């Protein structure tokens, strides 16, 4: 024969090969579909399609069903690569696929006039690219592949496999992402439907219990006492209570009882006539008058001086009070809400706090949980802090390893301490020129694990030490083989990588 292929014979053979490849891909995706963990499923699915198309790098982005940050995974990419690819969601290659709902394929992004001016394309010298939207006409995600072992574009067969993957993975990914965002996964959903809770982040049972109490208290106009450790968000819950009550149209006035000198506290709270004290050069309205028709929030109420306690008790009993230096009673329609991180019962027993005032304030008690009780909420809170701390309108994201490290860390200072760590992490990340906050940004001075002989440790620290020891021992037993270690520990490879980096055991390769 002359060596020229007969197209009538070649085409059916190629079609059969493509059908077999699609069938095998679909069967393997169905096997993966048994996963209950969305991250594990997507991680293995991405590995599958990268192998099937011989791509050198792969990136997968799935939008969360209930809003929030997208779920992103990468294979063959450094953290810097992932950060640059993520930024292109708002422009360029990924945006084109999401906007049109059609696959984007180019032999060389560097030479393609649509993409050649993009910073990430120039920085990485990107050649062949294949980007397939996930979700049909209304995409909720995208598969991004680039790099081939040989020059030239991805083949038509590889394009069809990528599109088959996007089509097959869509219902499985959608089912799992909706499960993650569903009512069963968020015990706070019912309480949130009854409250205005825009500033409160989390989906833990401990937070749900507190929100339920706030929802009940919002229906009645009685004093409420928030108790809990410093920095747990008592002020935010008090604001939520006010905004969800019939007093929402009125003012919400705060007074920190520990931040004002005792000699000025009464005047600050009740007001003062001109000349009533050295700084009263004119009549001064107090916080009670300012809160007329709304809510007066007394933070750190255990620090109230004895004189102010007596006058506050009188106001709670009669709704009347006297400005300093005035003999005319004033009336105010104000709801008093208080908060403390102190042991008020102990203060009553030691006679530092009036028992009768304690019972007037403690009509309805809401205990605010610490971050130790809300470990799963910590990454969500950190992400909110990162968004709100954005300086240029483009908030930084947290790597998955950073989220694992945050959830496993101890936060004795609660949200205040967490906020400081995230803000510090943002500064270090920006200094490196990246937009993804990693573990070393959040914990730049993390010391080695202390010796067990140092004495008693908390539950969280003991758990962290056990996890680290288990990881080290398992990796040693597997001669450093991460895939084998993941199999023995019954973990997805991506989760094991995150744990290794969260415990300072090196970047996964």
C-alpha positions in Angstrom: 0.0 0.0 0.0 1.1 3.6 -0.4 1.0 4.3 3.3 -1.9 6.8 3.1 -4.6 6.2 5.7 -8.1 5.6 4.5 -10.2 8.2 6.3 -13.3 6.0 6.0 -11.5 3.4 8.2 -9.6 5.8 10.5 -12.7 7.9 11.6 -14.7 5.0 12.9 -11.7 3.7 14.8 -11.1 7.2 16.4 -14.7 7.5 17.2 -14.7 4.1 19.0 -11.6 5.1 20.9 -13.2 8.3 22.0 -16.4 6.5 23.1 -14.4 4.0 25.1 -12.4 6.8 26.8 -15.6 8.8 27.6 -17.2 5.6 28.9 -14.2 4.8 31.2 -14.1 8.4 32.4 -17.9 8.4 33.2 -17.6 5.1 35.0 -14.7 6.3 37.2 -16.6 9.6 37.9 -19.6 7.5 39.0 -17.4 5.6 41.4 -16.1 8.9 42.8 -19.7 10.1 43.1 -20.1 8.0 46.2 -18.0 10.6 48.0 -19.7 12.6 50.7 -16.8 15.0 50.9 -16.9 17.6 48.1 -13.3 18.5 48.3 -12.1 14.9 48.2 -14.4 14.2 45.2 -13.3 17.2 43.2 -9.6 16.5 44.0 -9.8 13.0 42.6 -12.0 14.1 39.7 -9.5 16.7 38.7 -6.6 14.2 38.9 -8.7 11.9 36.6 -9.3 14.5 33.9 -5.7 15.8 34.0 -4.5 12.2 33.4 -7.0 11.6 30.6 -6.0 14.8 28.7 -2.3 14.6 29.4 -2.4 18.2 30.7 0.5 19.4 32.7 -1.6 21.6 35.0 -5.2 21.6 36.0 -7.5 24.0 38.0 -11.1 23.5 39.1 -13.4 26.1 40.5 -16.9 25.4 41.8 -19.1 28.2 43.2 -20.6 27.5 46.6 -24.4 26.9 46.5 -25.2 29.4 49.3 -22.7 32.1 48.4 -19.3 32.6 49.9 -15.9 31.8 48.5 -15.7 29.3 45.6 -14.3 25.9 46.1 -11.0 25.8 44.2 -8.5 23.0 43.6 -5.3 22.8 41.5 -3.0 20.1 40.3 0.5 20.8 39.2 0.3 24.4 40.4 2.1 26.3 43.1 0.2 28.5 45.5 1.4 31.5 43.4 0.0 29.9 40.2 -3.3 29.2 41.9 -3.5 32.8 43.1 -2.9 34.1 39.6 -5.4 31.7 38.0 -8.0 32.6 40.6 -7.7 36.3 39.8 -8.4 35.5 36.2 -12.0 34.5 37.2 -13.0 38.1 36.7 -11.3 38.5 33.3 -9.6 36.5 30.6 -9.8 32.8 29.8 -12.0 31.6 32.7 -14.3 34.6 32.4 -14.8 33.9 28.7 -15.9 30.3 29.4 -18.2 31.3 32.2 -19.7 34.2 30.3 -20.4 32.3 27.1 -21.0 28.8 28.5 -18.7 27.5 25.8 -15.3 25.8 25.9 -12.3 28.1 25.3 -9.4 26.5 23.4 -6.3 28.1 22.1 -3.0 26.8 20.8 -1.1 29.6 22.5 -2.5 32.1 25.0 0.7 34.1 24.5 -0.2 34.7 20.9 -3.9 34.8 21.2 -5.1 38.5 21.0 -7.9 37.7 23.5 -5.5 36.7 26.3 -1.9 37.7 25.4 -2.0 40.9 27.5 -3.1 39.2 30.7 -0.4 39.4 33.5 -0.7 35.7 34.4 -0.3 34.6 30.7 2.8 36.7 30.4 4.2 35.6 33.8 3.7 31.9 33.2 4.3 32.0 29.4 1.1 30.0 28.9 0.8 28.2 25.6 -2.0 25.6 25.0 -5.1 26.2 27.1 -8.4 24.3 27.4 -11.2 25.8 29.6 -14.6 24.0 29.8 -17.5 25.5 31.8 -19.3 23.3 34.3 -23.1 23.5 34.6 -24.4 23.9 31.0 -26.1 27.2 30.0 -25.7 28.5 33.6 -22.2 27.6 34.6 -21.4 27.3 38.3 -17.8 26.3 37.7 -15.0 25.8 35.2 -12.3 23.3 34.4 -9.0 25.0 33.3 -6.2 22.9 31.7 -2.9 24.2 30.3 0.4 22.8 29.2 1.0 19.8 27.0 4.0 17.4 26.8 4.3 18.4 23.0 3.9 21.7 21.2 0.6 22.6 19.7 -3.0 22.8 20.9 -5.0 20.3 22.8 -6.4 17.7 20.3 -10.0 17.5 19.4 -10.2 14.2 21.4 -8.8 15.9 24.5 -11.3 18.8 24.1 -14.1 16.3 23.8 -12.9 14.5 26.9 -12.7 17.7 28.9 -16.2 18.7 27.8 -17.5 15.2 28.6 -15.9 15.5 32.1 -17.5 18.9 32.6 -20.9 17.5 31.5 -20.6 14.4 33.7 -19.2 16.0 36.8 -21.8 18.8 36.9 -24.7 17.0 38.5 -22.4 15.2 41.0 -20.6 18.4 42.0 -23.9 20.2 42.2 -25.5 17.6 44.5 -22.5 17.7 46.8 -22.2 21.5 46.9 -25.9 21.8 47.7 -25.6 19.2 50.5 -22.8 21.4 51.9 -25.0 24.5 51.8 -28.2 22.7 52.7 -30.4 23.1 55.8 -29.0 20.0 57.4 -25.5 21.4 57.3 -26.4 24.7 58.9 -28.1 24.4 62.3 -28.3 28.2 62.4 -30.6 28.4 59.4 -33.9 28.4 61.4 -32.7 31.1 63.8 -31.2 33.2 61.0 -34.6 33.3 59.3 -36.0 35.1 62.4 -33.2 37.5 62.9 -31.2 40.2 61.2 -27.7 38.6 61.4 -25.7 40.1 58.6 -22.6 40.5 60.7 -22.6 37.1 62.4 -20.7 34.3 60.6 -20.8 30.6 61.4 -22.8 27.4 61.2 -21.9 25.6 64.4 -24.4 24.1 66.8 -22.9 26.3 69.6 -23.7 29.4 67.6 -27.1 28.1 66.7 -28.0 27.6 70.4 -27.1 31.3 71.1 -29.0 32.6 68.1 -32.1 30.7 69.1 -32.0 32.4 72.5 -31.6 35.8 70.8 -34.5 35.0 68.5 -36.7 34.3 71.6 -35.5 37.4 73.4 -36.2 39.6 70.4 -39.9 39.0 70.8 -40.1 40.4 74.4 -39.0 43.8 75.8 -37.1 42.6 78.8 -33.5 43.1 80.0 -31.0 40.6 78.4 -27.6 39.6 79.9 -25.0 38.3 77.5 -22.3 36.2 79.2 -19.1 34.7 77.7 -15.4 35.2 77.4 -13.8 38.4 76.1 -13.8 38.7 72.3 -16.5 36.2 71.6 -18.9 38.7 69.9 -21.3 39.7 72.6 -21.6 43.2 71.1 -22.5 41.7 67.7 -25.2 39.6 69.2 -26.6 42.5 71.2 -26.8 44.5 67.9 -28.5 41.5 66.3 -31.0 41.5 69.2 -31.7 45.2 68.8 -32.1 45.0 65.0 -34.5 42.1 65.3 -36.7 43.6 67.9 -39.5 46.1 67.8 -37.0 48.8 68.8 -35.0 48.4 65.6 -36.0 51.9 64.4 -34.6 53.4 67.6 -30.9 54.0 68.4 -28.5 51.4 69.6 -26.2 53.1 72.2 -23.1 51.4 73.7 -21.4 52.2 76.9 -18.3 50.3 78.1 -18.5 50.5 81.9 -14.7 49.7 82.2 -13.5 52.3 79.8 -14.7 55.4 81.7 -13.3 56.7 85.1 -15.6 56.0 88.0 -15.9 59.8 88.7 -17.3 60.4 85.2 -19.3 57.1 84.7 -22.6 58.4 86.3 -22.5 61.5 84.3 -21.9 59.5 81.1 -24.8 57.2 81.9 -27.4 59.6 83.3 -26.2 63.0 82.1 -25.4 66.1 84.2 -26.5 69.6 84.8 -24.1 72.5 84.2 -21.7 72.7 87.0 -22.5 69.3 88.4 -18.8 68.4 88.1 -15.6 70.0 86.9 -16.0 69.2 83.2 -19.8 69.9 83.1 -19.6 73.4 81.5 -23.1 72.9 80.0 -26.0 70.5 80.4 -24.9 67.1 79.2 -27.3 64.4 78.0 -26.4 60.9 79.1 -26.5 57.6 77.3 -29.9 56.8 78.6 -31.4 59.9 77.0 -29.5 59.1 73.8 -31.0 55.6 73.7 -34.6 56.9 73.9 -36.9 54.5 72.1 -34.1 52.1 71.4 -31.5 49.9 73.3 -28.8 50.8 75.8 -26.0 48.2 75.7 -23.8 48.2 78.9 -20.7 46.2 78.1 -18.5 44.9 81.0 -21.4 45.8 83.4 -19.6 44.1 86.3 -17.3 47.1 86.4 -20.1 49.5 87.3 -19.4 51.5 90.5 -21.6 51.0 93.5 -23.3 54.4 93.2 -24.1 53.9 89.5 -25.4 50.4 90.3 -28.0 51.9 92.7 -29.2 54.5 90.2 -29.3 51.9 87.4 -31.5 49.7 89.6 -33.8 52.6 90.2 -34.1 53.2 86.5 -34.9 49.6 85.7 -37.6 49.5 88.4 -39.3 52.8 87.5 -38.1 54.0 84.1 -37.1 57.3 85.9 -33.7 58.6 86.6 -32.0 61.9 87.7 -29.2 63.7 85.9 -26.3 64.6 88.1 -27.0 68.0 89.9 -30.7 67.9 89.0 -33.7 67.3 91.2 -36.2 66.8 88.4 -36.8 63.2 87.5 -36.4 62.2 83.8 -38.4 59.4 82.1 -37.0 57.3 79.3 -38.3 54.4 77.2 -35.1 52.3 76.9 -34.4 48.6 76.8 -31.3 47.8 78.8 -29.0 45.0 77.5 -25.8 44.1 79.4 -22.8 41.9 78.8 -20.0 40.6 81.0 -17.1 38.2 80.9 -16.9 38.2 84.7 -18.5 35.9 87.3 -21.4 38.1 88.3 -22.6 35.5 90.8 -19.2 35.6 92.5 -19.3 39.4 92.5 -22.7 39.3 94.2 -21.4 36.9 96.9 -18.4 39.2 97.5 -20.7 42.2 97.7 -19.0 43.9 94.8 -22.2 43.8 92.7 -25.7 44.4 94.0 -27.8 41.3 94.2 -31.0 43.1 93.4 -29.5 44.7 90.3 -28.1 41.3 89.2 -31.6 39.8 89.2 -32.9 42.9 87.3 -30.3 42.4 84.6 -30.3 38.6 84.4 -34.0 38.3 83.3 -33.0 36.6 80.1 -29.5 35.1 79.8 -27.7 34.3 76.5 -24.4 32.5 76.8 -22.0 33.3 73.9 -19.8 30.4 72.9 -16.0 30.7 72.6 -14.1 29.9 69.5 -13.0 26.6 71.1 -16.6 25.5 70.9 -16.9 26.8 67.3 -13.8 25.4 65.6 -15.6 24.8 62.3 -16.6 28.5 62.2 -13.1 29.8 62.6 -12.2 29.6 58.8 -15.5 31.2 57.9 -14.9 34.1 60.4 -11.3 34.4 59.1 -12.5 34.7 55.5 -15.0 37.4 56.5 -12.2 39.3 58.3 -10.0 39.0 55.2 -12.8 40.4 53.0 -13.5 43.3 55.3 -9.8 44.1 55.6 -9.3 44.4 51.9 -7.5 47.7 51.0 -7.9 47.7 47.2 -11.3 46.1 46.7 -9.8 42.7 45.9 -9.8 40.7 49.1 -7.2 38.1 49.8 -8.2 34.4 50.1 -7.1 31.7 52.5 -5.4 28.6 51.3 -7.0 25.3 52.3 -4.0 24.6 54.5 -4.4 27.9 56.2 -8.1 27.1 57.0 -7.0 23.8 58.5 -4.4 25.5 60.6 -6.8 28.1 61.8 -9.4 25.6 62.8 -6.9 23.5 64.8 -5.3 26.5 66.6 -6.2 27.7 70.0 -7.7 31.2 70.3 -7.9 32.2 74.0 -8.5 35.8 72.8 -11.4 34.5 70.6 -12.4 36.7 67.6 -10.2 39.6 68.6 -7.1 37.4 68.5 -8.2 35.7 65.3 -8.8 39.1 63.7 -5.2 40.1 64.6 -3.8 36.9 63.2 -5.6 37.4 59.9 -4.7 41.0 59.6 -1.1 40.1 60.2 -1.3 37.3 57.6 -2.6 39.8 55.1 0.3 42.1 55.7 2.8 39.2 55.2 1.1 37.9 52.1 1.0 41.4 50.5 4.7 41.8 51.4 5.4 38.6 49.4 3.3 39.9 46.5 0.7 37.1 46.7 -3.0 37.3 47.3 -3.5 33.9 49.1 -2.9 33.9 52.8 -1.0 30.7 53.8 0.0 29.1 57.1 3.4 30.8 57.4 1.7 34.2 57.0 -0.7 33.5 59.8 1.8 31.9 62.2 5.2 33.4 61.3 6.7 32.6 64.7 5.1 29.3 65.4 7.4 27.4 67.8 8.2 23.7 67.5 5.9 21.4 69.3 6.6 21.7 73.1 7.9 18.7 74.9 5.3 16.6 76.8 7.1 17.2 80.0 6.0 20.9 80.1 2.9 20.0 82.1 -0.8 19.9 81.4 -2.0 21.0 78.0 -5.4 21.8 76.6 -7.6 19.4 74.6 -6.9 21.3 71.4 -3.1 21.3 71.9 -3.1 17.6 72.8 -5.1 16.9 69.6 -2.7 18.9 67.5 0.3 17.1 68.9 -1.3 13.7 68.3 -2.1 14.6 64.7 1.4 15.8 64.1 2.9 12.6 65.6 0.6 10.4 63.6 1.4 12.2 60.4 5.2 11.9 61.0 5.0 8.3 62.0 2.8 7.3 59.0 5.0 9.1 56.5 8.1 7.4 58.0 6.4 4.0 57.7 5.5 4.8 54.0 9.1 6.1 53.2 7.6 9.5 52.5 5.1 8.3 50.0 2.2 10.7 50.4 -0.3 8.7 48.4 0.3 5.6 50.5 0.1 7.6 53.7 -3.2 9.0 52.6 -4.5 5.5 51.9 -3.4 4.2 55.3 -5.0 7.2 57.1 -8.2 7.0 54.9 -7.8 10.6 53.8 -8.0 12.3 50.4 -4.5 13.3 49.2 -5.5 17.0 49.2 -6.6 16.8 52.8 -3.4 15.1 53.8 -1.4 17.8 51.9 -3.3 20.5 53.9 -2.6 18.8 57.2 1.1 18.4 56.4 1.4 22.1 55.7 -0.8 23.1 58.6 1.5 21.2 61.0 4.7 22.6 59.4 5.8 19.4 57.8 6.6 20.8 54.4 4.8 21.7 51.2 3.1 18.8 49.5 4.7 17.8 46.2 
